[in-house]
């Protein structure tokens, strides 16, 4: 019987180098990707989808990345400080109660492109159309990001 003993140390060392290189590349791409996605969302909130009025929604959008032994994660999100963020993204209906002026003689509001003055306004429903700035940005971004991650993995394994 012939036995051959193969020392696995060089192969294990090479795999460790590949693992570190892969992890570093994916980490960098996830961080870069989160920044690119954040920038895309902010562009949509700067006039492409919504016209900024106060800038509060734009300022509420943040990006975070995280890493643990199992992998990497990234998210771009509204921090919750702007109550209308969700309805702008998904659309919906808003019930407006009857309004009367409290400290003035009349209400003043823009309607149909002109200023309107009224002693009161009846209760009514307002339909807010969907103006996706988050989901649409992710949909535009996803294929390129996936391709970049695949390229990094392929490079690290070659």
C-alpha positions as CSV (number, residue, x, y, z in Angstrom):
1,X,0.0,0.0,0.0
2,X,1.3,3.4,-1.0
3,X,0.3,6.4,1.0
4,X,0.9,10.0,0.1
5,X,0.7,12.8,2.6
6,X,-0.2,16.2,1.1
7,X,0.5,19.3,3.3
8,X,-2.6,21.5,3.1
9,X,-0.9,24.5,4.6
10,X,-0.1,26.3,1.3
11,X,-3.6,25.8,0.0
12,X,-5.2,27.0,3.2
13,X,-3.0,30.1,3.2
14,X,-3.9,30.8,-0.4
15,X,-7.6,30.5,0.5
16,X,-7.2,32.8,3.4
17,X,-5.6,35.4,1.1
18,X,-8.5,35.0,-1.4
19,X,-11.0,35.3,1.4
20,X,-9.5,38.6,2.7
21,X,-9.3,40.0,-0.8
22,X,-12.9,39.0,-1.5
23,X,-14.1,40.5,1.8
24,X,-12.3,43.7,1.3
25,X,-13.6,44.1,-2.3
26,X,-17.2,43.4,-1.3
27,X,-17.0,45.7,1.7
28,X,-15.7,48.5,-0.5
29,X,-18.4,47.9,-3.2
30,X,-21.2,47.7,-0.6
31,X,-20.1,51.0,0.9
32,X,-19.7,52.6,-2.5
33,X,-23.0,51.2,-3.7
34,X,-24.8,52.6,-0.7
35,X,-23.3,56.0,-1.4
36,X,-24.3,55.8,-5.1
37,X,-27.8,54.8,-4.2
38,X,-28.1,57.6,-1.7
39,X,-26.9,60.0,-4.3
40,X,-29.5,58.7,-6.8
41,X,-32.4,59.0,-4.3
42,X,-31.2,62.6,-3.4
43,X,-31.2,63.5,-7.1
44,X,-34.8,62.4,-7.4
45,X,-35.7,64.5,-4.4
46,X,-33.9,67.5,-5.9
47,X,-36.3,67.9,-8.8
48,X,-36.3,64.7,-10.9
49,X,-39.4,63.3,-9.1
50,X,-40.2,65.8,-6.4
51,X,-39.5,69.5,-6.1
52,X,-37.9,70.3,-2.8
53,X,-39.8,72.9,-0.7
54,X,-38.1,72.8,2.7
55,X,-35.5,70.2,2.0
56,X,-36.6,68.2,5.0
57,X,-37.4,65.0,3.1
58,X,-34.0,65.2,1.3
59,X,-32.2,65.7,4.6
60,X,-34.1,62.7,6.1
61,X,-32.6,60.2,3.6
62,X,-29.6,58.4,5.0
63,X,-27.4,55.4,4.1
64,X,-25.9,52.8,6.5
65,X,-23.7,49.8,5.9
66,X,-22.9,47.0,8.3
67,X,-20.7,44.0,8.4
68,X,-20.6,40.8,10.5
69,X,-19.1,37.4,10.1
70,X,-21.9,36.3,7.8
71,X,-21.6,39.1,5.3
72,X,-22.5,42.7,4.5
73,X,-25.6,44.8,4.5
74,X,-26.6,48.3,3.3
75,X,-29.7,50.3,3.5
76,X,-30.9,53.7,2.3
77,X,-33.9,55.0,4.2
78,X,-35.8,58.0,5.6
79,X,-34.9,58.5,9.2
80,X,-38.6,58.9,10.1
81,X,-38.5,62.6,10.8
82,X,-40.7,63.5,7.9
83,X,-44.2,62.1,8.2
84,X,-45.1,62.5,4.5
85,X,-42.1,60.5,3.2
86,X,-44.2,57.3,2.9
87,X,-47.2,58.8,1.1
88,X,-44.9,60.5,-1.4
89,X,-43.2,57.2,-2.2
90,X,-46.4,55.0,-2.4
91,X,-49.2,57.5,-2.9
92,X,-52.5,57.4,-1.0
93,X,-55.4,59.3,0.2
94,X,-55.4,62.0,2.9
95,X,-58.6,63.0,4.7
96,X,-58.6,66.7,5.3
97,X,-60.9,67.9,8.1
98,X,-63.1,71.0,7.8
99,X,-61.0,74.1,8.3
100,X,-61.8,77.5,9.6
101,X,-59.3,80.3,10.4
102,X,-58.3,80.6,14.1
103,X,-56.2,83.7,14.2
104,X,-57.2,85.4,10.9
105,X,-60.4,86.4,9.0
106,X,-59.8,84.0,6.1
107,X,-57.9,81.0,5.0
108,X,-55.3,81.4,2.2
109,X,-54.0,78.6,0.1
110,X,-52.8,77.8,-3.5
111,X,-55.4,76.0,-5.6
112,X,-55.2,75.4,-9.4
113,X,-52.1,77.6,-9.7
114,X,-53.6,80.6,-8.0
115,X,-54.1,81.9,-4.4
116,X,-57.5,81.4,-3.0
117,X,-59.0,83.1,0.1
118,X,-62.0,81.5,1.9
119,X,-63.8,81.8,5.2
120,X,-63.7,78.0,5.6
121,X,-63.0,74.8,3.7
122,X,-65.2,71.8,3.9
123,X,-63.8,68.4,4.8
124,X,-62.5,66.6,1.7
125,X,-60.2,63.8,0.5
126,X,-56.9,64.5,-1.4
127,X,-55.4,61.8,-3.6
128,X,-51.6,62.0,-3.5
129,X,-50.1,60.2,-6.5
130,X,-47.2,57.8,-6.2
131,X,-43.9,59.6,-6.6
132,X,-41.4,56.9,-6.0
133,X,-37.9,58.1,-5.2
134,X,-36.7,55.1,-3.2
135,X,-38.0,52.0,-5.0
136,X,-37.5,53.5,-8.4
137,X,-33.9,54.4,-7.5
138,X,-33.2,50.9,-6.2
139,X,-34.7,49.3,-9.4
140,X,-32.5,51.5,-11.6
141,X,-29.4,50.7,-9.4
142,X,-29.8,46.9,-8.7
143,X,-28.5,45.4,-12.0
144,X,-25.3,47.4,-12.1
145,X,-24.7,46.8,-8.4
146,X,-25.2,43.0,-8.8
147,X,-22.8,43.0,-11.8
148,X,-20.2,44.9,-9.8
149,X,-20.4,42.4,-6.9
150,X,-20.2,39.5,-9.4
151,X,-17.1,41.1,-10.9
152,X,-15.5,41.5,-7.5
153,X,-16.1,37.9,-6.6
154,X,-14.8,36.7,-10.0
155,X,-11.7,38.8,-9.6
156,X,-11.0,37.6,-6.1
157,X,-11.4,33.9,-7.1
158,X,-9.0,34.2,-10.1
